[in-house]
Protein backbone atom coordinates (compact mmCIF):
# COMPACT_ATOMS: atom_id res chain seq x y z
CA UNK A 1 0.00 0.00 0.00
CA UNK A 2 2.77 2.40 1.00
CA UNK A 3 4.70 1.32 -2.09
CA UNK A 4 1.67 2.14 -4.27
CA UNK A 5 1.38 5.63 -2.68
CA UNK A 6 5.09 6.34 -3.26
CA UNK A 7 4.93 5.14 -6.87
CA UNK A 8 1.71 7.10 -7.41
CA UNK A 9 3.21 10.20 -5.83
CA UNK A 10 6.35 9.91 -7.92
CA UNK A 11 4.27 9.40 -11.07
CA UNK A 12 2.12 12.46 -10.31
CA UNK A 13 5.17 14.57 -9.52
CA UNK A 14 6.89 13.44 -12.73
CA UNK A 15 3.74 14.11 -14.74
CA UNK A 16 3.41 17.58 -13.20
CA UNK A 17 7.07 18.32 -13.90
CA UNK A 18 6.72 17.04 -17.46
CA UNK A 19 3.59 19.10 -18.09
CA UNK A 20 5.19 22.09 -16.48
CA UNK A 21 8.29 21.64 -18.65
CA UNK A 22 6.20 21.24 -21.82
CA UNK A 23 4.36 24.43 -21.00
CA UNK A 24 7.57 26.43 -20.86
CA UNK A 25 8.97 24.82 -24.01
CA UNK A 26 5.77 25.61 -25.88
CA UNK A 27 5.76 29.18 -24.59
CA UNK A 28 9.40 29.65 -25.64
CA UNK A 29 8.71 28.17 -29.05
CA UNK A 30 5.64 30.37 -29.43
CA UNK A 31 7.56 33.50 -28.49
CA UNK A 32 10.41 32.58 -30.85
CA UNK A 33 7.97 31.99 -33.70
CA UNK A 34 6.15 35.23 -32.92
CA UNK A 35 9.44 37.14 -32.96
CA UNK A 36 10.32 35.53 -36.30
CA UNK A 37 6.93 36.49 -37.76
CA UNK A 38 7.33 40.07 -36.52
CA UNK A 39 10.78 40.18 -38.12
CA UNK A 40 9.39 38.83 -41.38
CA UNK A 41 6.55 41.34 -41.23
CA UNK A 42 8.98 44.22 -40.71
CA UNK A 43 11.13 42.95 -43.58
CA UNK A 44 8.09 42.66 -45.87
CA UNK A 45 6.94 46.16 -44.94
CA UNK A 46 10.41 47.45 -45.74
CA UNK A 47 10.35 45.65 -49.12
CA UNK A 48 6.88 47.04 -49.87
CA UNK A 49 7.98 50.56 -48.96
CA UNK A 50 11.05 50.24 -51.20
CA UNK A 51 8.91 48.92 -54.08
CA UNK A 52 6.40 51.74 -53.60
CA UNK A 53 9.20 54.29 -53.67
CA UNK A 54 10.55 52.80 -56.93
CA UNK A 55 7.06 52.77 -58.45
CA UNK A 56 6.45 56.40 -57.44
CA UNK A 57 9.78 57.40 -59.03
CA UNK A 58 8.95 55.42 -62.16
CA UNK A 59 5.48 56.94 -62.45
CA UNK A 60 6.83 60.45 -61.91
CA UNK A 61 9.50 60.03 -64.59
CA UNK A 62 6.98 58.49 -67.01
CA UNK A 63 4.70 61.50 -66.48
CA UNK A 64 7.62 63.83 -67.10
CA UNK A 65 9.10 62.08 -70.15
CA UNK A 66 5.85 61.14 -71.87
CA UNK A 67 3.96 64.39 -71.31
CA UNK A 68 5.15 65.72 -74.67
CA UNK A 69 3.52 62.73 -76.38
CA UNK A 70 0.10 63.17 -74.75
CA UNK A 71 0.32 59.72 -73.15
CA UNK A 72 -2.25 59.00 -70.47
CA UNK A 73 -0.77 57.31 -67.38
CA UNK A 74 -3.01 55.58 -64.86
CA UNK A 75 -1.96 53.84 -61.65
CA UNK A 76 -3.84 50.64 -60.86
CA UNK A 77 -3.39 48.05 -58.11
CA UNK A 78 0.05 46.57 -58.73
CA UNK A 79 0.19 48.08 -62.21
CA UNK A 80 0.71 51.24 -64.19
CA UNK A 81 -1.15 51.61 -67.49
CA UNK A 82 0.21 53.88 -70.23
CA UNK A 83 -2.12 54.74 -73.10
CA UNK A 84 0.34 55.70 -75.81
CA UNK A 85 0.20 58.10 -78.68
CA UNK A 86 1.58 55.26 -80.86
CA UNK A 87 -1.14 54.90 -83.47
CA UNK A 88 -1.52 52.99 -86.71
CA UNK A 89 -2.77 53.78 -90.18
CA UNK A 90 -6.03 52.20 -91.29
CA UNK A 91 -5.72 48.43 -91.84
CA UNK A 92 -1.98 48.56 -91.09
CA UNK A 93 0.29 47.18 -88.37
CA UNK A 94 3.48 49.03 -89.28
CA UNK A 95 5.07 51.03 -86.49
CA UNK A 96 5.40 54.65 -87.63
CA UNK A 97 8.77 56.43 -87.32
CA UNK A 98 7.16 59.27 -85.34
CA UNK A 99 6.03 56.81 -82.66
CA UNK A 100 9.46 55.34 -81.95
CA UNK A 101 10.75 58.17 -79.69
CA UNK A 102 7.92 57.66 -77.16
CA UNK A 103 8.73 53.94 -77.05
CA UNK A 104 12.42 54.74 -76.56
CA UNK A 105 11.62 57.07 -73.66
CA UNK A 106 9.23 54.53 -72.14
CA UNK A 107 11.86 51.78 -72.34
CA UNK A 108 14.53 54.03 -70.79
CA UNK A 109 12.32 54.63 -67.73
CA UNK A 110 11.56 50.91 -67.39
CA UNK A 111 15.24 49.94 -67.64
CA UNK A 112 16.12 52.43 -64.90
CA UNK A 113 13.24 51.95 -62.46
CA UNK A 114 11.63 48.55 -63.09
CA UNK A 115 13.89 46.24 -65.14
CA UNK A 116 12.15 43.13 -63.75
CA UNK A 117 8.60 44.37 -64.39
CA UNK A 118 6.35 42.51 -66.80
CA UNK A 119 5.27 44.74 -69.70
CA UNK A 120 2.13 43.84 -71.62
CA UNK A 121 1.65 45.50 -74.99
CA UNK A 122 -2.09 45.71 -75.73
CA UNK A 123 -3.11 46.09 -79.38
CA UNK A 124 -6.34 47.77 -80.50
CA UNK A 125 -8.21 48.46 -83.74
CA UNK A 126 -11.12 50.57 -84.86
CA UNK A 127 -14.43 48.70 -85.44
CA UNK A 128 -14.19 48.49 -89.24
CA UNK A 129 -14.04 44.86 -90.41
CA UNK A 130 -14.96 41.66 -88.62
CA UNK A 131 -14.19 41.01 -84.97
CA UNK A 132 -11.94 38.06 -85.90
CA UNK A 133 -9.97 40.12 -88.40
CA UNK A 134 -9.56 42.95 -85.92
CA UNK A 135 -8.36 40.55 -83.25
CA UNK A 136 -5.60 39.41 -85.61
CA UNK A 137 -4.78 42.98 -86.65
CA UNK A 138 -4.60 44.10 -83.01
CA UNK A 139 -2.18 41.24 -82.33
CA UNK A 140 0.04 42.29 -85.26
CA UNK A 141 0.14 45.84 -83.87
CA UNK A 142 1.00 44.61 -80.38
CA UNK A 143 3.67 42.31 -81.84
CA UNK A 144 5.20 45.20 -83.85
CA UNK A 145 5.54 47.33 -80.71
CA UNK A 146 6.82 44.40 -78.66
CA UNK A 147 9.47 43.70 -81.31
CA UNK A 148 10.60 47.31 -81.21
CA UNK A 149 10.73 47.44 -77.40
CA UNK A 150 12.83 44.27 -77.26
CA UNK A 151 14.91 44.59 -80.43
CA UNK A 152 15.61 48.32 -80.54
CA UNK A 153 14.73 49.80 -77.16
CA UNK A 154 16.55 47.19 -75.06
CA UNK A 155 13.84 45.67 -72.88
CA UNK A 156 14.20 42.06 -71.69
CA UNK A 157 12.57 39.67 -74.19
CA UNK A 158 11.23 37.42 -71.40
CA UNK A 159 9.47 40.35 -69.70
CA UNK A 160 7.51 41.77 -72.63
CA UNK A 161 4.22 40.21 -73.77
CA UNK A 162 1.78 41.10 -76.53
CA UNK A 163 -2.02 40.67 -76.53
CA UNK A 164 -4.86 41.89 -78.72
CA UNK A 165 -8.17 43.41 -77.71
CA UNK A 166 -9.10 44.11 -81.31
CA UNK A 167 -12.14 46.35 -81.62
CA UNK A 168 -13.28 45.79 -78.00
CA UNK A 169 -15.99 48.43 -77.59
CA UNK A 170 -15.23 48.91 -73.89
CA UNK A 171 -11.69 50.00 -74.75
CA UNK A 172 -12.38 52.29 -77.74
CA UNK A 173 -11.24 55.86 -77.23
CA UNK A 174 -13.70 57.20 -79.82
CA UNK A 175 -16.74 54.92 -79.68
CA UNK A 176 -17.52 53.47 -83.09
CA UNK A 177 -15.07 55.73 -84.95
CA UNK A 178 -13.15 54.18 -87.85
CA UNK A 179 -11.34 55.22 -91.02
CA UNK A 180 -9.99 58.78 -90.89
CA UNK A 181 -11.91 59.42 -87.65
CA UNK A 182 -10.72 56.26 -85.90
CA UNK A 183 -6.99 56.92 -85.45
CA UNK A 184 -7.41 57.20 -81.66
CA UNK A 185 -8.78 53.64 -81.59
CA UNK A 186 -5.90 52.19 -83.66
CA UNK A 187 -3.31 52.20 -80.93
CA UNK A 188 -1.35 50.28 -78.34
CA UNK A 189 -1.42 50.59 -74.57
CA UNK A 190 1.41 49.45 -72.33
CA UNK A 191 0.75 47.90 -68.92
CA UNK A 192 3.58 47.68 -66.39
CA UNK A 193 2.99 44.91 -63.86
CA UNK A 194 5.49 45.65 -61.09
CA UNK A 195 3.92 43.33 -58.50
CA UNK A 196 4.97 40.16 -60.37
CA UNK A 197 8.03 38.63 -58.72
CA UNK A 198 10.97 38.00 -61.01
CA UNK A 199 11.73 34.34 -61.67
N, C-alpha and C positions, 0 to 999 in steps of 0.2 A: 504494500500500500504506500509506504513511504517512498519506495523506489519509483512507483508510478507518479507520485506528486513531484519528485525531483525531476524526473524525465519530462513530465508535462510542463513544469516550470521552466526548465531549460529550453524546451521546444517553443514555448510562448515568448520567452525572452529573445531567442534567436529569430523568431518570426518578426517580432517587433523591431529588432535591430535591422533585419533585412528590409522590412517595409520602410523603416525610417531612412535607411541608406538609399533605397531606390528613390524615395521622395527627393532627396537632395541631388542625386544624379540626374533625375528628370528635370528638376528645377534648373540645374547648371546647364544641361543640354538645351533647355528651352531658352534660357537667357543668352546662350552662345548663338543659337539659331536666330533669335530676335535681333541680336547685335549685327549678325551677318546680313539679315534682311534690311536692317536700317542702313548699313553700309552700302548694300546694293542699290537701295532706293536713292541714297544721296548721289551715288555714282551715276545712276540713270538720269536723275534730275540735272546733274552737271552736263551729261551728254546731250540731253534735250535742250538745255539752255545754249550750249555751244552750237547745236544744229540750228536752233531758231535764230541765233546771231548771224550764222552764215547765210541762212535763207533771207533774212532781212537785208543783209548786204547785197546779196544777189538780186533781190527784187528792186532795191534802190538803184543799182547800177543798170539793170534792164530798163527801168523807167527813164533813166538819164540817157542811155545810149540809143534807145529805140524811139524816143519821143519825136525825133525828126522824121520818122517813118510812119507816124500815126498808128503805131501798134497799140492794141488794147491789152493791158496786163491785168489779170484777175487772180487773186490769191484764194485758193480753195483749201480744204483740209488735206494736208500732206502734199499739195500740188500747187504749181503756179501755171496758169494758162496764158499763152501769148497768142492773141489773134493778130496775124501778120498782115502786112501790106503786100505780101507776095501773092500776086494774082496771075491768072492764066487767060490767054486768049480763048475765044469761043472754040469748043471742040478740040482743044490742044492741051498737051501735058508738058510742053517745053518750058523750062525755067527761063525767065526773061533776065537779060543782063542787068537791068535796073533793080532787080530784086535780090541780087547776090550780096550787095553790101550789108543789107539788114541781116541776112543769114550769117555773114562773117562776124558782125558785131554780136549777134546772139551767141554764136559758138564761142567767141572770146570770153564772154561773161561766164558761160557754163564751164569752160576749161579752168577758169580762175576760181570760181566759187563752188561749183558742184560737179566735179569731174566724174563722180560715181553715180550721178542721178540718171534715171531712165528718162529718155526723151521719146515721146510719141508724136510723130508727125501725122496729123489728121488731114485727109484730103477731102475737098468738097467740090460740088458742081452746081450749076444752075439747073432748073427743072426741065430744060429742053431735052427731049429724047426719053428713052425708056429708063425705068429705075435700074434695071440690070446693066444697061450700057453705062449709066452714070456711076454706078458702083465701081465698075472697071476703070472708068476714066478718073474717078476720084483716087483710086489706088495708084494709077500711073502718076498722078500729080504728087501724091505723098511719096512714092518711090523716087521721083525725080529730086525732090527736096532732101530726102534722106540720103541719097547718093551724093548730093552736093555737101551736106553737113559732114559726112564721113570722109569722102574722097578729097574735098578741097578745103573744108573748114576745120578739119582735124579732130572731130569728135570720135569717140570710141565706137567702133562698129557694133560691138556687142550691146551697147547701151542705147542704140537708136532704133526705134521701131516705126513701122508705117502702117496706117489703117485708113480705110475709106468709109466715109459717111454718105458719099454720093450726093443726092439731091435732098437729103433728109430735111423735111420742112421745118422741123423744130430748130434746126441749126442755120437756116438761111438768114443772111443779113438783110437782104431786100426780098421780102416774101413774094414768091412767084416770078421774080424778075429774071429774064434770060436775054440772050443776044447782047446787043450793045448796052442794055440797061442792067445786065446781070453780072457785070465784072466783080462786084462785091461778093457775090456768092461763089465765084470760081477762085477759090483761095486754099491756103493751108492754115492750120492752127498748130501751134507747138505746145505740148503739155509736158512740164517738168515734174516728174514724180521723185521728190527728194526723200520720201519716207521709206522707199524700198532699200533694204540693206544690200550692200554690194556682196557678190558671191566670192 
